[in-house]
Amino acid sequence: MNDSSPCDVLVIGAGPAGTAAATVLAQHGRSVRIVEKSTFPRYSIGESLIPYCWFTLERLGMLDAMEAAGFQKKHSVQFVNPDGRVSQPFFFEQHFDHPASTTWQVLRADFDRLLLDNARAKGVDVVEGTRVTDFIREDGRVVGVHTANGASGEFRAPLTIDCSGRGSPAVARNRWRVSDDRLKRIAIWTYYRGAVRDPGRDEGATTVAFLPEGGWFWYIPLANDLVSVGAVATSDYLFSETRDLATVFDREVARNKWIEAHLAPGTRCGAPGFDDGPLYVTSEWSYRAKQCAEDGLVLAGDALGFLDPVFSSGVLLALVGGEKVGDAAHAALEADDVSAARFADYGAEMARGVASMRSLVYAFYDPAFRMRDFIRAYPHLQGDITECLIGNVFRDFTDLFSSIDAFAGRTNAAS
Ligand SMILES: Cc1cc2nc3c(=O)[nH]c(=O)nc-3n(C[C@H](O)[C@H](O)[C@H](O)COP(=O)(O)OP(=O)(O)OC[C@H]3O[C@@H](n4cnc5c(N)ncnc54)[C@H](O)[C@@H]3O)c2cc1C
C-alpha cells in the first residue's frame, strides 16, 4: 500500500491504542494506515505496565519481542509513608498464578517502537511525521483526515479511529472534553542514574510514596540503572511558592524520606536519547470524552478519556481499548455500517472498565478512606480490589463499589 492508495481504516496516532487497533484490524485482513505526527522513536511517559497488558500483547504477537527487549521485570507494588515506612509489597503472583503476573517497566520510546514495528510486520502502512489537523466530512459523516507537515494533504477511508492521546483532534474539534474536577492534578518528573534499587525480586517494584495533601511520588526502576521518578499533586500545592520546576521537585523529594534516600546516590538526567529533560511537567489531565464516536469516526485510548496514573492503568486501557475498537471496527465494516450507533456497545464497555478503575482512584484520594480499614470491614472484597488493580477491569464490581461508597460515606460522616 502506498500513501495514496485507499484503505479500510485510518488510525490517528501510533501509541499503544493506535498500534493495537491497527494490528488487530490487520490480523482480521483489513488494510490499515496509521498517520503519526512524530517520527519514531519519540518520547512518551507512562512506563509502568500492569499484569493484564499481557493478554493484549499476546494477541498482538508481541510476547517474544517483550522478552527480547530486556525491559525491567515488575513483580510487585508497594506504598511508602512520608516518614519512610514501607508497606508490605504486593506481589501479583500471590493472587494470580499466570505468566501475566510478571509484567514490565518500559522506556516508552522503545516499547512504542516495538509495537509499531510489529504493526508494520503485520501489514499496517505507517505514515510518520504527519499531523492530523482536521476531519473530512461528507454527507454528515467522517470520510478521512486533513494533514499538515510531512505528507501534507488528506487521507481517506470509510472509518477513522482517533488514537491520538490527550490532544485528540476529535475531542477538541467536537468540544467533547468533560474534565474530572475531583482529579485535578499535575506531575513533575525526571530520571536518575545510579539511584538505589531494591534487591532481588523487589528491584522492579513500582513504589508509590506519599506526600502531604494527597500528593504522591512514583518511583519506577527501568532497565540499565535508570529510574523514572515523578511527583503528582495539585498545581496549587506544587506551585505554592515558586514555579521553578527544579526547586519544587527538590522540595518534594525532601518531604519523603524513602524517596530522598533512594535518590541520594543518583544523578539526575533526561530520558535517554532525548535532550528536552531533565525535568518534565504536564498539565491537569483527567477527563473523558462526551461521546465515543460519530458516523465514520471512533475514539480509543487517552483520546477517549484519561485517568490519573496512580494505579498505572493508562497503557492497559489503551491496549485493551485498541484491541476492542479493532474488533468493533472490523465487525462494522463487515456489516457495511460505520455509524456511531455501531460503536455504542464498545463505548459502554470501555466506560464500565474505566469507571471501575476511577472508583479506586477516587478512593485513593479520599482522605477519609483507608484501604486497610476497608479490607478489615469487607475481607471478602480484597480479591475484587486486586482484580481491578491488576487490570481485570471488565468484571462486575457492583458489590465492591457499592461497599466502597457505603464505607466512604460512613467514614466521611464520622470525620
Ligand atoms: C505523568 C503521567 C504518568 C503516567 N504513568 C503511567 C504509568 O506508569 N503506566 C501507565 O500505564 N500509564 C501511565 N500514564 C498514561 C499513559 O501515558 C497513557 O495512558 C498512554 O500512553 C495512552 O496511550 P494512547 O495510545 O492512547 O496515547 P499516546 O501514547 O499519547 O499516543 C498517541 C500518539 O498519537 C500521536 N498524535 C497526537 N496527536 C496527533 C495528531 N494530531 N496527528 C497524528 N498523530 C498524533 C502522538 O505523537 C502519539 O504517538 C501516565 C501519564 C502521565 C501523563
The ligand as an ORCA input file, in Angstrom:
! r2SCAN-3c Opt
* xyz 0 1
  C       2.585     11.851     34.160
  C       1.991     10.591     33.594
  C       2.388      9.356     34.094
  C       1.842      8.184     33.569
  N       2.243      6.977     34.068
  C       1.696      5.838     33.574
  C       2.132      4.558     34.029
  O       3.045      4.436     34.866
  N       1.535      3.458     33.493
  C       0.567      3.541     32.554
  O       0.047      2.516     32.107
  N       0.155      4.739     32.079
  C       0.707      5.877     32.557
  N       0.323      7.079     32.044
  C      -0.724      7.082     30.997
  C      -0.144      6.714     29.639
  O       0.887      7.598     29.310
  C      -1.260      6.813     28.579
  O      -2.483      6.366     29.126
  C      -0.953      6.033     27.313
  O       0.244      6.466     26.726
  C      -2.125      6.176     26.319
  O      -1.813      5.604     25.081
  P      -2.502      6.162     23.739
  O      -2.049      5.268     22.656
  O      -3.940      6.369     23.969
  O      -1.914      7.632     23.558
  P      -0.374      8.115     23.376
  O       0.556      7.142     23.999
  O      -0.391      9.508     23.869
  O      -0.169      8.070     21.815
  C      -0.780      9.000     20.965
  C       0.026      9.118     19.682
  O      -0.673      9.991     18.791
  C       0.234     10.895     18.193
  N      -0.531     12.099     17.852
  C      -1.029     13.024     18.693
  N      -1.710     13.974     18.025
  C      -1.634     13.627     16.717
  C      -2.158     14.223     15.529
  N      -2.887     15.352     15.558
  N      -1.900     13.616     14.341
  C      -1.161     12.457     14.299
  N      -0.659     11.858     15.405
  C      -0.899     12.431     16.595
  C       1.283     11.117     19.260
  O       2.510     11.569     18.695
  C       1.397      9.725     19.886
  O       2.374      8.941     19.240
  C       0.878      8.259     32.537
  C       0.501      9.501     32.033
  C       1.039     10.656     32.533
  C       0.616     11.990     31.959
*
